[in-house]
Amino acid sequence: MTENSMAENSMAENSMAENSMAENSMTENSMTENSMTENSLEALTVAAVARRLGVAPATLRTWDRRYGLGPSEHSTGEHRRYNGRDLARLTLMRKLVIAGVSPAEAAQRALGFDGEVSPDAIANSISNDVAVREELVETLIRAARAYDRNFIEELLRSELSARGITNTWNEVIVPLLILIGDEWAESGTGIETEHLVSEIIKRLLQEANASIQNPINARPVLLACIGEEMHSLALYALGAALSERKIATQFLGARTPIEAISAVVKRSAPPAIFLWAQLDKNGNPEVLGEIPSIRPAPRVVLGGPGWKRDQVNSAVLVDDLLDACEEIMRAVGA
């Protein structure tokens, strides 16, 4: 707010009073315009907000149910409606997810957003170190809905070549899978789209994880999905990212019982063991005690939301692909 200087004479005081009245009038007009702007964004249906954001209505319902990012407006006998503030928070939520922020963290930041309802204000609320790849992710989602296999593969292959495994995974693939998965989970349709995208990603990551010439580790790092875990895409991403770093791996894949992991540990003495658990039922910390004791002891690294940080003391729990690579690089002496 502008602070007025002290008046030195009566004429100056009168002039200041007149200016103050003019400024108050302008302020009131500005407030009215802002109110009209916000009012123009109020009373939006789920379908209307979905069209504005470019997501399925099912995704909005999922964000409402899981994170409380739902509509605020409610009138007796009518469906709840989204107002301008709701739309701003949902816009921020979507931008953060596409930027690679986890949905839970993105929702927390969106719920705490209380700034201006404008695109510039929303963009400024995203930290500069977050690489927003919104346009690319949106293009891939449209191609997936159209079942355009060749275009998806060409775009992802180009991105992997230009940006590398880790950046492409964090900035493009993870947000893409989250948005597609949310649509399928809420509506029960679109499983064929999710399978198409996952199959393409898996194949590209397998290509990237080709035989390594002159690896830096004599004994391969062991990668496995623990127990009955079927979600193995993150494991393929890790194998490919380690391949970029000249680290050889032994891939056991999905649904690997602890007995099989123990047998491989005894025979190959890996410098590091990475165990993935997507689901809570598979992140059982008790199985870690069944890994054989060998010398030198391997570094046990855990990944996935199935593991709980307060339950694993004998292993390192990582938050993302880059952390996993760094832990394994330390284990192999890189």
Contacts in CASP RR format, 6 or more apart in sequence:
PFRMAT RR
TARGET T0000
AUTHOR 0000-0000-0000
METHOD contacts of the structure
MODEL  1
MTENSMAENSMAENSMAENSMAENSMTENSMTENSMTENSLEALTVAAVA
RRLGVAPATLRTWDRRYGLGPSEHSTGEHRRYNGRDLARLTLMRKLVIAG
VSPAEAAQRALGFDGEVSPDAIANSISNDVAVREELVETLIRAARAYDRN
FIEELLRSELSARGITNTWNEVIVPLLILIGDEWAESGTGIETEHLVSEI
IKRLLQEANASIQNPINARPVLLACIGEEMHSLALYALGAALSERKIATQ
FLGARTPIEAISAVVKRSAPPAIFLWAQLDKNGNPEVLGEIPSIRPAPRV
VLGGPGWKRDQVNSAVLVDDLLDACEEIMRAVGA
2 23 0 8 1.000
4 16 0 8 1.000
4 20 0 8 1.000
7 13 0 8 1.000
7 16 0 8 1.000
37 117 0 8 1.000
38 83 0 8 1.000
38 84 0 8 1.000
38 85 0 8 1.000
38 117 0 8 1.000
41 83 0 8 1.000
41 84 0 8 1.000
41 87 0 8 1.000
41 117 0 8 1.000
42 73 0 8 1.000
42 81 0 8 1.000
42 82 0 8 1.000
42 83 0 8 1.000
42 84 0 8 1.000
43 73 0 8 1.000
43 81 0 8 1.000
43 82 0 8 1.000
43 83 0 8 1.000
44 52 0 8 1.000
44 71 0 8 1.000
44 81 0 8 1.000
44 82 0 8 1.000
44 83 0 8 1.000
44 84 0 8 1.000
44 86 0 8 1.000
44 87 0 8 1.000
45 79 0 8 1.000
45 81 0 8 1.000
45 82 0 8 1.000
46 57 0 8 1.000
46 60 0 8 1.000
46 61 0 8 1.000
46 71 0 8 1.000
46 79 0 8 1.000
46 82 0 8 1.000
47 57 0 8 1.000
48 82 0 8 1.000
49 60 0 8 1.000
49 82 0 8 1.000
49 86 0 8 1.000
49 87 0 8 1.000
49 90 0 8 1.000
50 56 0 8 1.000
50 57 0 8 1.000
50 59 0 8 1.000
50 60 0 8 1.000
52 87 0 8 1.000
53 60 0 8 1.000
53 90 0 8 1.000
53 91 0 8 1.000
53 94 0 8 1.000
54 138 0 8 1.000
55 94 0 8 1.000
55 179 0 8 1.000
55 183 0 8 1.000
56 182 0 8 1.000
56 183 0 8 1.000
56 186 0 8 1.000
56 187 0 8 1.000
57 187 0 8 1.000
58 182 0 8 1.000
58 183 0 8 1.000
58 185 0 8 1.000
58 186 0 8 1.000
58 187 0 8 1.000
58 188 0 8 1.000
59 179 0 8 1.000
59 182 0 8 1.000
59 183 0 8 1.000
59 186 0 8 1.000
60 70 0 8 1.000
60 90 0 8 1.000
61 186 0 8 1.000
62 182 0 8 1.000
62 185 0 8 1.000
62 186 0 8 1.000
63 69 0 8 1.000
63 70 0 8 1.000
63 90 0 8 1.000
63 93 0 8 1.000
63 103 0 8 1.000
63 107 0 8 1.000
63 182 0 8 1.000
64 70 0 8 1.000
64 71 0 8 1.000
66 103 0 8 1.000
66 107 0 8 1.000
67 93 0 8 1.000
67 103 0 8 1.000
67 104 0 8 1.000
67 107 0 8 1.000
67 108 0 8 1.000
67 110 0 8 1.000
67 111 0 8 1.000
68 107 0 8 1.000
68 111 0 8 1.000
69 86 0 8 1.000
69 89 0 8 1.000
69 90 0 8 1.000
69 93 0 8 1.000
69 107 0 8 1.000
69 110 0 8 1.000
69 111 0 8 1.000
70 80 0 8 1.000
70 82 0 8 1.000
70 86 0 8 1.000
70 90 0 8 1.000
71 80 0 8 1.000
71 81 0 8 1.000
71 82 0 8 1.000
71 83 0 8 1.000
71 86 0 8 1.000
72 80 0 8 1.000
72 82 0 8 1.000
72 83 0 8 1.000
72 85 0 8 1.000
72 86 0 8 1.000
73 80 0 8 1.000
73 81 0 8 1.000
73 82 0 8 1.000
73 83 0 8 1.000
73 86 0 8 1.000
74 80 0 8 1.000
74 81 0 8 1.000
75 81 0 8 1.000
82 90 0 8 1.000
84 117 0 8 1.000
85 117 0 8 1.000
87 117 0 8 1.000
88 113 0 8 1.000
88 115 0 8 1.000
88 116 0 8 1.000
88 117 0 8 1.000
88 118 0 8 1.000
88 121 0 8 1.000
88 122 0 8 1.000
89 110 0 8 1.000
89 111 0 8 1.000
89 112 0 8 1.000
89 113 0 8 1.000
90 110 0 8 1.000
91 119 0 8 1.000
91 122 0 8 1.000
92 106 0 8 1.000
92 109 0 8 1.000
92 110 0 8 1.000
92 113 0 8 1.000
92 122 0 8 1.000
92 125 0 8 1.000
92 126 0 8 1.000
93 106 0 8 1.000
93 107 0 8 1.000
93 110 0 8 1.000
95 122 0 8 1.000
95 123 0 8 1.000
95 126 0 8 1.000
95 132 0 8 1.000
95 134 0 8 1.000
96 105 0 8 1.000
96 106 0 8 1.000
96 109 0 8 1.000
96 110 0 8 1.000
96 126 0 8 1.000
96 130 0 8 1.000
97 103 0 8 1.000
97 106 0 8 1.000
97 175 0 8 1.000
97 178 0 8 1.000
97 179 0 8 1.000
98 132 0 8 1.000
98 133 0 8 1.000
98 134 0 8 1.000
98 137 0 8 1.000
98 138 0 8 1.000
98 175 0 8 1.000
98 179 0 8 1.000
99 126 0 8 1.000
99 130 0 8 1.000
99 131 0 8 1.000
99 132 0 8 1.000
99 133 0 8 1.000
99 134 0 8 1.000
99 171 0 8 1.000
99 175 0 8 1.000
100 130 0 8 1.000
100 170 0 8 1.000
100 171 0 8 1.000
100 174 0 8 1.000
100 175 0 8 1.000
101 109 0 8 1.000
101 130 0 8 1.000
103 178 0 8 1.000
103 182 0 8 1.000
109 125 0 8 1.000
113 122 0 8 1.000
113 125 0 8 1.000
115 121 0 8 1.000
115 125 0 8 1.000
126 132 0 8 1.000
131 167 0 8 1.000
131 171 0 8 1.000
133 171 0 8 1.000
133 172 0 8 1.000
133 175 0 8 1.000
136 155 0 8 1.000
136 159 0 8 1.000
136 172 0 8 1.000
137 172 0 8 1.000
137 175 0 8 1.000
137 176 0 8 1.000
137 179 0 8 1.000
139 155 0 8 1.000
140 152 0 8 1.000
140 155 0 8 1.000
140 156 0 8 1.000
140 172 0 8 1.000
140 176 0 8 1.000
140 197 0 8 1.000
141 176 0 8 1.000
141 179 0 8 1.000
141 180 0 8 1.000
143 151 0 8 1.000
143 152 0 8 1.000
143 155 0 8 1.000
144 152 0 8 1.000
144 176 0 8 1.000
144 180 0 8 1.000
144 193 0 8 1.000
144 196 0 8 1.000
144 197 0 8 1.000
145 193 0 8 1.000
147 192 0 8 1.000
147 193 0 8 1.000
147 196 0 8 1.000
149 196 0 8 1.000
149 200 0 8 1.000
152 196 0 8 1.000
152 197 0 8 1.000
152 200 0 8 1.000
153 200 0 8 1.000
153 204 0 8 1.000
156 168 0 8 1.000
156 172 0 8 1.000
156 173 0 8 1.000
156 200 0 8 1.000
156 201 0 8 1.000
156 204 0 8 1.000
157 204 0 8 1.000
159 168 0 8 1.000
159 172 0 8 1.000
160 168 0 8 1.000
160 204 0 8 1.000
160 208 0 8 1.000
163 171 0 8 1.000
163 172 0 8 1.000
164 244 0 8 1.000
165 205 0 8 1.000
165 208 0 8 1.000
165 237 0 8 1.000
165 240 0 8 1.000
165 241 0 8 1.000
165 243 0 8 1.000
165 244 0 8 1.000
165 321 0 8 1.000
166 241 0 8 1.000
166 244 0 8 1.000
166 321 0 8 1.000
166 322 0 8 1.000
166 325 0 8 1.000
169 237 0 8 1.000
169 241 0 8 1.000
169 321 0 8 1.000
170 320 0 8 1.000
170 321 0 8 1.000
170 322 0 8 1.000
173 201 0 8 1.000
173 237 0 8 1.000
176 197 0 8 1.000
177 194 0 8 1.000
177 197 0 8 1.000
177 198 0 8 1.000
177 201 0 8 1.000
177 233 0 8 1.000
180 190 0 8 1.000
180 193 0 8 1.000
180 194 0 8 1.000
180 197 0 8 1.000
181 194 0 8 1.000
183 189 0 8 1.000
183 190 0 8 1.000
184 190 0 8 1.000
184 191 0 8 1.000
184 193 0 8 1.000
184 194 0 8 1.000
198 233 0 8 1.000
201 233 0 8 1.000
201 236 0 8 1.000
202 233 0 8 1.000
202 236 0 8 1.000
205 233 0 8 1.000
205 236 0 8 1.000
205 237 0 8 1.000
205 239 0 8 1.000
205 240 0 8 1.000
206 236 0 8 1.000
206 240 0 8 1.000
208 240 0 8 1.000
208 243 0 8 1.000
208 244 0 8 1.000
209 236 0 8 1.000
209 239 0 8 1.000
209 240 0 8 1.000
209 242 0 8 1.000
209 243 0 8 1.000
209 249 0 8 1.000
209 251 0 8 1.000
210 243 0 8 1.000
212 243 0 8 1.000
212 246 0 8 1.000
212 247 0 8 1.000
212 248 0 8 1.000
214 246 0 8 1.000
215 246 0 8 1.000
215 247 0 8 1.000
215 248 0 8 1.000
216 245 0 8 1.000
216 246 0 8 1.000
216 247 0 8 1.000
216 332 0 8 1.000
216 333 0 8 1.000
216 334 0 8 1.000
217 247 0 8 1.000
217 248 0 8 1.000
217 271 0 8 1.000
217 332 0 8 1.000
217 334 0 8 1.000
219 268 0 8 1.000
219 269 0 8 1.000
219 270 0 8 1.000
219 271 0 8 1.000
220 248 0 8 1.000
220 249 0 8 1.000
220 250 0 8 1.000
220 268 0 8 1.000
220 270 0 8 1.000
221 242 0 8 1.000
221 247 0 8 1.000
221 248 0 8 1.000
221 249 0 8 1.000
221 250 0 8 1.000
221 270 0 8 1.000
221 271 0 8 1.000
221 272 0 8 1.000
221 273 0 8 1.000
221 274 0 8 1.000
221 328 0 8 1.000
221 331 0 8 1.000
221 332 0 8 1.000
222 249 0 8 1.000
222 250 0 8 1.000
222 252 0 8 1.000
222 261 0 8 1.000
222 264 0 8 1.000
222 265 0 8 1.000
222 268 0 8 1.000
222 270 0 8 1.000
222 272 0 8 1.000
222 273 0 8 1.000
222 274 0 8 1.000
222 298 0 8 1.000
223 235 0 8 1.000
223 238 0 8 1.000
223 239 0 8 1.000
223 249 0 8 1.000
223 250 0 8 1.000
223 251 0 8 1.000
223 252 0 8 1.000
223 253 0 8 1.000
223 274 0 8 1.000
223 276 0 8 1.000
224 235 0 8 1.000
224 251 0 8 1.000
224 252 0 8 1.000
224 253 0 8 1.000
224 256 0 8 1.000
224 260 0 8 1.000
224 261 0 8 1.000
224 273 0 8 1.000
224 274 0 8 1.000
224 275 0 8 1.000
224 276 0 8 1.000
225 231 0 8 1.000
225 232 0 8 1.000
225 235 0 8 1.000
225 252 0 8 1.000
225 253 0 8 1.000
225 254 0 8 1.000
225 255 0 8 1.000
225 256 0 8 1.000
225 275 0 8 1.000
225 276 0 8 1.000
225 277 0 8 1.000
225 278 0 8 1.000
225 282 0 8 1.000
226 256 0 8 1.000
226 258 0 8 1.000
226 261 0 8 1.000
226 275 0 8 1.000
226 276 0 8 1.000
226 277 0 8 1.000
226 282 0 8 1.000
226 283 0 8 1.000
226 284 0 8 1.000
226 287 0 8 1.000
227 255 0 8 1.000
227 256 0 8 1.000
227 257 0 8 1.000
227 258 0 8 1.000
227 277 0 8 1.000
227 282 0 8 1.000
227 284 0 8 1.000
227 287 0 8 1.000
228 255 0 8 1.000
228 281 0 8 1.000
228 282 0 8 1.000
229 254 0 8 1.000
229 255 0 8 1.000
229 256 0 8 1.000
229 276 0 8 1.000
229 277 0 8 1.000
229 278 0 8 1.000
229 279 0 8 1.000
229 282 0 8 1.000
230 254 0 8 1.000
230 255 0 8 1.000
231 254 0 8 1.000
231 276 0 8 1.000
231 278 0 8 1.000
231 279 0 8 1.000
232 253 0 8 1.000
232 254 0 8 1.000
232 276 0 8 1.000
234 276 0 8 1.000
234 278 0 8 1.000
234 303 0 8 1.000
234 304 0 8 1.000
234 321 0 8 1.000
235 251 0 8 1.000
235 253 0 8 1.000
235 254 0 8 1.000
235 274 0 8 1.000
235 276 0 8 1.000
236 251 0 8 1.000
237 321 0 8 1.000
238 249 0 8 1.000
238 274 0 8 1.000
238 321 0 8 1.000
238 324 0 8 1.000
238 325 0 8 1.000
239 249 0 8 1.000
239 251 0 8 1.000
241 321 0 8 1.000
241 324 0 8 1.000
241 325 0 8 1.000
242 248 0 8 1.000
242 249 0 8 1.000
242 325 0 8 1.000
242 328 0 8 1.000
243 249 0 8 1.000
245 325 0 8 1.000
245 329 0 8 1.000
245 334 0 8 1.000
247 328 0 8 1.000
247 329 0 8 1.000
247 332 0 8 1.000
247 334 0 8 1.000
250 264 0 8 1.000
250 268 0 8 1.000
250 270 0 8 1.000
252 260 0 8 1.000
252 261 0 8 1.000
252 264 0 8 1.000
258 287 0 8 1.000
258 290 0 8 1.000
258 291 0 8 1.000
261 273 0 8 1.000
261 275 0 8 1.000
261 291 0 8 1.000
262 290 0 8 1.000
262 291 0 8 1.000
262 292 0 8 1.000
264 270 0 8 1.000
265 273 0 8 1.000
265 291 0 8 1.000
265 292 0 8 1.000
265 294 0 8 1.000
265 298 0 8 1.000
266 292 0 8 1.000
266 294 0 8 1.000
269 294 0 8 1.000
269 296 0 8 1.000
269 298 0 8 1.000
270 298 0 8 1.000
271 296 0 8 1.000
271 298 0 8 1.000
271 299 0 8 1.000
271 331 0 8 1.000
271 332 0 8 1.000
271 333 0 8 1.000
272 298 0 8 1.000
272 299 0 8 1.000
272 300 0 8 1.000
272 301 0 8 1.000
272 327 0 8 1.000
272 328 0 8 1.000
272 331 0 8 1.000
272 332 0 8 1.000
273 291 0 8 1.000
273 298 0 8 1.000
273 299 0 8 1.000
273 300 0 8 1.000
273 301 0 8 1.000
274 301 0 8 1.000
274 302 0 8 1.000
274 303 0 8 1.000
274 324 0 8 1.000
274 328 0 8 1.000
275 300 0 8 1.000
275 301 0 8 1.000
275 302 0 8 1.000
275 303 0 8 1.000
275 315 0 8 1.000
276 302 0 8 1.000
276 303 0 8 1.000
276 304 0 8 1.000
277 283 0 8 1.000
277 302 0 8 1.000
277 303 0 8 1.000
277 304 0 8 1.000
277 305 0 8 1.000
277 306 0 8 1.000
277 307 0 8 1.000
278 304 0 8 1.000
278 305 0 8 1.000
278 306 0 8 1.000
279 306 0 8 1.000
280 305 0 8 1.000
280 306 0 8 1.000
280 308 0 8 1.000
282 306 0 8 1.000
283 306 0 8 1.000
283 307 0 8 1.000
283 308 0 8 1.000
285 307 0 8 1.000
285 308 0 8 1.000
285 311 0 8 1.000
285 312 0 8 1.000
288 300 0 8 1.000
288 312 0 8 1.000
288 314 0 8 1.000
288 315 0 8 1.000
289 314 0 8 1.000
291 298 0 8 1.000
291 300 0 8 1.000
298 331 0 8 1.000
299 316 0 8 1.000
299 327 0 8 1.000
299 328 0 8 1.000
299 330 0 8 1.000
299 331 0 8 1.000
300 314 0 8 1.000
300 315 0 8 1.000
300 316 0 8 1.000
301 315 0 8 1.000
301 316 0 8 1.000
301 317 0 8 1.000
301 318 0 8 1.000
301 324 0 8 1.000
301 327 0 8 1.000
301 328 0 8 1.000
301 331 0 8 1.000
302 312 0 8 1.000
302 315 0 8 1.000
302 316 0 8 1.000
302 317 0 8 1.000
302 318 0 8 1.000
303 317 0 8 1.000
303 318 0 8 1.000
303 324 0 8 1.000
307 317 0 8 1.000
309 317 0 8 1.000
316 327 0 8 1.000
318 324 0 8 1.000
318 327 0 8 1.000
END
